[in-house]
Each structure stands twice: as structure tokens, then as C-alpha cells.
């Protein structure tokens, strides 16, 4: 064993800022539930550089956020791979020359790490290296490209796409194709725009009912994220939610408590229940776990789910219910950050300034919020009939089945299943359950709706477009006037399908 490694091994077990134990001698550092750093590559460094690097990284792991520490380790690895394990002024200059405008921030991130290395007196970096590094003006990471370009693959979702996701989640839950936890995760992402790391850090006590001036309300007290020097769950910012989301989360609370009840052999006190994670991972809990053991685990993120469950929930939803984009005609690529981008974009579109956007998105500075204000010119205006004709085949908002007559429909023999526009019937509802949705408008995006081939769907479309025009005339607010855009596309698609079927029949 190298002498330097022997010195490292002699060090006591350390604890990351998030409370997880690790050793500098290990080649894998687990810093929290979501962060693991692989360090086998350091064995390719010289003894001096390896020892100094691990000491500096250890300082970061103990004093900085786990994600920031992991980023430093990764950037350092890429640096040393390029320089073949050398660390001097010549290799520094060569490394910078290898970077371009979009990657120069890699070195900007590393600058603080190398300065810390030098200031702490670890060998391997000389004064000339630091003077050269500090003299450079390095470009920062480009912020908000997906937002500024309204990227259809990675950027904000349109109102039509968001409504499609919401309708799809509700449909999948009502038909038991999605479980409660998956639905709770997706709806929390969709309604709050919070980061996945914030959602999995939630405890039951963070979902709260409130009363302000005698008015009942609901909120989630979110732990803040990307606070480099803050401890886990040490700072919070509340976010108001509606009753629908609150009720779903209350069901999730019941499931969490029920799950723990089945694992332990002691009664759960109210105080302990409040400390439980909203989205748990109880793999570390068994019938041998005592109440004290559980309280100890709850001090950190040991029994909280990992961030991977958020994207797993979105992937599972996408596999069961493809929501098509009216921009591309392809299924949406759903990732948690897109809901965050959407929230910021919608706030800017509603006229809120950069400070409000930063507050709602929980940004610590205004820098990251500016892209939402600058993206305003790229937002699509209202949909008219001509545009609807183009977008309807792409959006695929109509979810039902076109039938040639009432006789062919599911429940076609039940007069109570008929859907009317207030004047004549337009189709049949195939659901046997109660529905309080506004017919016939809401029906066109429902999987149970069976429009009749000869139904007056063009009349329904005309009324929807006229209603949008009336709202626009009164409010001059695109957001309000466009509330039924997805319905307009669904009705347009039905009209187009009817036209094609009738044309094929006449030609046949």
C-alpha cells in the first residue's frame, strides 16, 4: 500500500453533510441516498496528486452539498483524463484550449476546487498554476436554452400538452392502470414544478392544511434544493396547492403509514408519523427495527425514496398512455424538469416579473429566471379553425371511438347514455359509472366517448371557437381564451375522421 494511502486509511470514518458515513480510503463514496461517487480512476494518478485530490474532495463532501461534490469529482476526472494525470500550467492551458464556448464552464466549475486545493496547502499545485487560472475570464454555464427556444423535446410544455398529461393521468388512475404513488408523484411535479430532489425529501408533516383570515387552504412546505452550504431539510419554502392535489396526497399518507405498519412491531405515534417520508423506501426497515432505530433513520434520508422514482413514474405513465404533442405529432418525452420549465414560462406569460418567477421557482438568484422573461416572444398565439385543422392530427387529443350509429356503440341500447349538445345528440357514453363532467364539451377528450358519424360535431366546433373569440374579446388574455384549445383539437379531429369515413364510403 502506498504511504499516502496508509495515511488516508488512518483517518477516522467521516460523515457527509447529509449524514452518511464514508471513508477517504474507499473508492466509492456514498454521500446521501441519491449521490454516489466512484473514484477508482484516482489510482491512475501519482501518489502525491491522489492524496491531495482526495483530501480536497473530502473537504467538499463534508462541507458542501453532495451534488456539488459529485460535480467536482466528475469535472476533475475529465480534466485528469485529458491531461493524462498531469497537473501543471502547460496542461491547464492545453485543457482550456480544448474547450469551446459551450464547455468552458467546465473549467469555471473546477477553478474553485483547485483554489481550495492550493489554499489548504496540499502539494501538487503551484502558485503559477493558480495565478494563470485566476487571471482567466471564463464563460458560465449557458442557462435556459431549452426554455428560450421553446424546445419541443426538452423545453416547456404547451397548454395543450399539459392538459393532455393531466387528462391522461386522471384516466389511467380511474382505470387502475397507474398506482396511487405514481399519480401522486406526477401530479406534484405537474402542479408545483418542484425538482425531484425536493419531492422525495418531503415528509408527511410538510403537506399542510391552512387557514388565513378564515379561508381554508392547502400548501406543501418544500425543502429547498441547490443550496450549496445548507444542510438537508434545513431551509424551506411553502407552495400553495389546490384541494384536489391535497386529497391525493392524503391518500398517499395513508398508504405510507399502512406500509410501515406492516413492517414494524410497535405502535406508530402521531409524532413519528409526522416525520415519515411522503414517498418512502422502507428497505432498511424490518420487524427487528425498534422505534429508536426508526427515529435515527428519519434524521437523514435513509428511508426516503430516491429521485429515480420521479422519472420512473413518468416513464411508466408514458408506457401506459401516450400523450401526443401537437407540435411534433409524436408522444411527449416527459421528464420532471419540463414541468418546472412550464411553470416558469406560464408565469412570465401571465405578466409576472423576474422577481416573482424566481420566488415561485425557488431560485436563490435572478440569473436563472431571466430566460423565462426573454422567451415571451416565442409563445404561440391563439388557435383558430385553420390552425386547428393542421394541429388536430398531430395532437391526437380525441381519445374515444367513432361509431357509425348509436346501435354500434357500447351502451347504445341505453337512452341514458346519449350525449347531447343541448339541441341534438352527438354520441354515446360507454361508461357505466357516474360522471359529473360538462357534456358534450368534456366528452371529446374522454376514452369512453363514442361520437356518432352523423352527429353535429361541426356545430360543436363552431360554438367552441365562437366561445374562445368571445372570451378573447372580453379579457384580451390569450391564456384565458385558449383554455379549451385541446378540446378544440379533439373536436376538430372527430370532424376530420367523420369526413374521411364519409368520403371513403361514397367512393366505395
N, C-alpha and C positions, 0 to 999 in steps of 0.2 A: 504493500500500500504506500502511496506517496506520502511524504511528510506532511504536506499541506492538507491532504485528505484526512490524515490522522488527527490533525488539529481540529478539522471540521467535525470529525466524529466525536471528539472530546466535548463538543458543545452540548449543552442540555437540549432537550426537546423544546421547540419553540411553538408559539401559538399565533396563528394568523390573526389579522384584525377582526375576522369574522368568527374567531373562537375555535378553529380547527387546528389540531396538533400536527406538526411536521418536523422533519429534521433536515438540516443543511446537507447531511451526508446522503440523503435519499436522492434518487434520480427521478422520482415522481413526487411532486408536492401537491397535496390536496388542500386548498385554501378555504373552500366552502363547498356547499352542496353542488354548485354549478361550475366550479372552477378547479381544473386540474392542470398542472404544468409538467410537461415531460422534458427532462433535462439530460437524457443520455448523450446528447450531442456535445455537452461540455467536456466529455472525456477526450475529445479531439483537440482541445486547447492545451497550451503549455500549463505546467503546474502552477506558475505564478498567475497567469490570466484566469485559470479555472477557479482558484481560491478567491481572487479578488472579485471576480464576477459573482460568485455565489454569495459572498458577504454583502455585496451591494444589493443583489436581488433579495436577500434575506431581509435587509432593512426595509425594502419596499413592501415585502409580504407582511411584515409586522405593522407597518405604519400607514400603508396606503390601501386602497380598495383592491380586492382580488382581481378584478377585471383589468385594472391599470397595471398591476404587477404582471399578469399574464401577457399583456400587450408589450411591456418592456422586454420580457423574456423572448417573445417571438421576434420582435424587431432586432434584438441583439443577435439572435440565432441567424437571421437573414444577413446581418452585417458580417458576422464571422464566416459564414459560408462563402460570401463574396470575396472577403479578404484572405481566405484560406487560413484563418486563425491568427492573422497578424493584427496588431493594434498600434498604429503609428500615424504620423501626419501624412505620409505618402499614400497609405491605403485609405485614409479618411478622404483625401482629395479625389482619389480614384472612385471611391464609393459614391461621392456626391455627383461626380461627372456621369455616373451610370444611371442616375435618377432623372426623371423628367418632371414636367410641371405638375402632373397629377400624382407623382410618387415622392416628391421632395419632402412632404410632411413626414415620411418615414424617419428621416434623419432629424427632423424637428422634434419628433417624439423622443428619440434617443438622446438628444442633447442634454436634457435634464438628468438622465440616467448617468451619462458619462461624467457630468459635472459633479454629481453626488459621489460617484466612484472616486474622483480626484480629491474632492474636499474632505472625504473621510480618511484620506491618507493611504488608500490601498495601492500597492505597486501595480505598474502596467501602463499607466497614463502619465505623460509628462506635461509640463507647462506649455510647451509649444503646441501640442495637440489641442489643449483647452483653449488657448488664445485663438487658434485658427477656427475652431468650431464656434466660438462665441462671436467672432467677427462677422460671420455669415448672416445674411438676412434670408431666412428660409420660408418658403410658402407654407401656409397652413393647409389642413385637410379641406378639400372642397366640400362645402355644405349645401345640401338641398338640391342636387342636380335632378333627382327623380321628381321632386316637387315642382321645380321651375319648368321642367319640360312636360309636366303632366304625363309622365311615362305610363303607358297603358299596361306595362308588365310589372313595374316596381313602384310606381308613384301612387298618388291619391286615387281613391275610387270615386266614380261619379255618383250622383244621387240615385241614378237608375241601378247601378251596380250594388250600391249599399242596400237599397230596398230589396233587391233580388236576394242578397245574402240573408237579410233579416227574414224575409218570407220563407226562404229555404230552410233556415234553422228551425223556425216555428213548425213548418210542415214535417220535418224529419223528427222533431221531438214528439209531435202529436201522433205520429205513426210509429213511434218507438224504434226508429232507425238510428237515433242518437241517444246516448245516455245523458243523465242529468248533469254530471260533472262536465262533459264536453260542451253541453249547451250553456252552462253557467260560465265556463271559460270564454267561449266565443262571444257571448252577449256582453260580458265585462270588457273584453277587448273592443268590441264594436261601439259600445256606449261611452266608454271613458277614454279611449285612446292611450291607455297607460302601457308602459313597457312590460314585457313578460316577466322580467325580474321583480317588478313591483307587485304583480298579481300573485305570483307564487309566494311572496313574502307576507301576504295578508294573513291575519289571524281572525278568528270569529269575532272578537271584540271590535274589529275595525269596521264592521258593517253595522251602521247605527241608524236608529230612528230618532228624529229630532223634532223639536217644537220651537218655532220662532214667532213671537207675537201671536201665539195661539194657533198658528198654522203648522200642521204636521208636515214633515218632510223626511227625506232619507239621504244618507251620504255614506261614502266609503272614505275612511281615513287612511290614505295610501302612504306607505313608507316611501321616502324619496330615494331616487336612484341617481347614479353618476355623480355622487357627492364624494370626491376623491378622499377626503380626510375624515369623513363621518363614519361612525360605527353602524353596523347593521341595525335597522329599525330604530335609529336614534333621532331622525327628523321625519316629519310627516307633513302632508298637505291634503286637506279634505276635498272631495269632489262630490257634488250633488248628483243623485241618481233618481230615476222615477220609480214608482211603486212596482211596476212590472218586473224590473230587474231586481229590486229588493226582495220580492216574493220568491223569485227563482233562487236567489242566494240564501234565503231562509230554508228552502228545501235542501240546498247543498249543506247547510249547517247540520240539519237533521241527519243526513247521510253520513257526514263526518263523525258525528257523535256515535251513531249506530255502529259504524265500522270499528271505532275504538272500543266500544262496549264489548264487542265480540272477541277482542284480543286480550284484555286485561281482566284481572280477577278482583279488582277493588272498585268501589263506587266512585263515580266521577262527580266531584264537587262543582258547583257553579263557577268558582274562581278558576278551576283547572280548565273547564270547558271554554271559558273566555280566552284562554291562552292557546287553544288548539289552532293549528293551521286551517284555513278555509279549504285549501286544496292540499291534502296530506299525502305523505308517503310513510306509512307505518311499518315499513320493512324492518326497522330497527326495534320494533316493539313486539313483545311476546307475552305469554302468560307468566313468564318469570319476571317481567318488568314491574318494579314497585312504583308507588306513587312518587316517591322521591326521585327515582331514576327518570321518570317521565318529566317531572318538573325540570330536572337538569337538562334533558334533551331539548326542552322547549325554550331554553335560554338562547339557543342558536337555531340554525336552520336544519338540524339533523332530521326532523320529521316533516319538513316541508317538501312538497314536490319540486322537481327540477324544472327549469324553464322549458325543457324539451316538450313538456305536456301541452304547452300552448300551440306550438306548430303541429304537434301530433293531432291535436283536436281539430285544427283547420284542415289538415290533410285527410283525416277521417271523414270530415264533413264533405270535402270536395269529392271524395271517392263515392259517397252515397248520393250526392245531389250536386250535379254540375250546374253552376251559375254562369251563364254566358255573358260576355261583355258586348255591349252594343258598339264598342269602338273597334273590336278585333274579330268578333264572331267566334271567338274561342273561349273555352272555360277559363274563368278567372284563376290566376295564380295568387292564392291567398296566403299572406304572411302577416304576422302580427303588426309589423311596423307600418303597413299600409293603412290600417285603421287610425294610427297616430297621424300619419300624413293627411288623411282625410279630415280629421278633426281640425287640424291647424288651417287647412285650406278653406274649410267651411267658415271658420271664424273670420278669416280675412275677407272672404266674400260677403259676409254679413256686415262688414264695415268696421270691425274692431281693429284697433291699432296694435302695433307690435308689442306693447307692454302687456295688453290683455292676452294676446296669443301666447306670450311667454309664461304668463301666470297660469293659464289653463293647461298648457302642455307641461308645466312644472320645469321650465328651463331656468337655470341659475343665472344666465346672462341673456341679453337680447340678440346676440350674434346668430344663434341657431334659428331664431324666429323670423329673421328678415326675409328668408326665401319664400315664406307664405305670403307676405305682403307683395313681393315682387312678382309672384305668379298670377296675380289677378287678371292680367290681360289675356292669359291663356285659357280662361274658363269659358266653356261653351255656353251660348245663349239658349233661349227657349226653343222648344221643338214645335214646328208647325206640321201640317199634314204632309207636305212634300218631304221633309226631313224624316218624319215617322215612317214613310214608305221605304226609305233607304235603310233605316236603322232596325226596323222590326225583324227582318230575317236574321240579323246578327245577334240581337239581344235574346231572342227565343224566350220572351217573357211569358208567353202563353204556355201553361203547364197542363191543360186538360186534353180532352179527346174530342175531335169534331165528329158529329154523328149526322147521318143523312136525314134522320127524322126522330121524333120523340120515341117511336116504337123501338128503335135500336139502342136506346140509352139504358144504362143501369138505373133502376127505379123508374123506368119510362112508363110503367103501368100505375104509378102513384101520382095523382094530380097535385099533391102537396109538394112534389119535387120540382115543379116548374119554376123557372126564374123569369121574372118579368121586368121590363124597363118602366113599368107604370102604365103602359098603354097596351103592349102585346108581349107575348112570351118570346124569349131569346134562346132558351136552352133548358137543360135539366141538371139538377144537383144530384150527384151519385153518392153523397154521404148520408149515412143513416144517423149521424149524431146531430146534436144541436149546434147551430151556427148563428152568431149574432152579427156577422159581417154585413155591410151595406150592399145589398143586391141592386142591380146586377154588376155595379162597378167593380167591387172587390172580387167578384167571381172569376173574372177573366185571367187572373194570375193564380187561381186555385187549382190543385190537381184533380179535384172532384167535379169540376165544371165540364159539362158536355154541351157545347153550343150547337144549335141546330143549323144545318146547312142553309136553310131558307129563313133564318132568323134575321131581324133588322139590325145587324151589327154595324152597318154603316151609319145608321141613325144614332146608335150609342156613341160611336166615334165622333160624329159631328157635335154632339152635346158635350162631350169631354173637351174637345178643342175650343168650343164656344165658352165653356166654363173657365178654361185657362185664360182665354182672352179677357173675360170679364174681371177675373181676379187681377190680372196684369193692369187693366185699366184703372182699377181702384187703388192698388197698392204700389204699382211701378216697382215691384220687388220680384226679380227673376226667381229667387229661391222659393217664394210662396207660390208663384204662378206655375212653377214646374213640379209641384208636389205630386201630380198624377202622371208624370211622364212615363213611368214604367207601365202603368195601366193603359196609356195611350198606345204604347208599342205593342202590348198584348192584344188589344182590340184590333189594331191595325193588322197584326199577324193573322188573326181569325178572319178578317175581311179578305186578306190575300189568299188564305187557304181556301175559303169558300169560292173565290173567283177561279182559282186553279182547278178545283174539283168540277165546278160547273162547266168550265171550258173543255176539260177532258171528256166530260160526259157528252157534251154536244158534238165533239169531234169523233167520239166513239160510236 
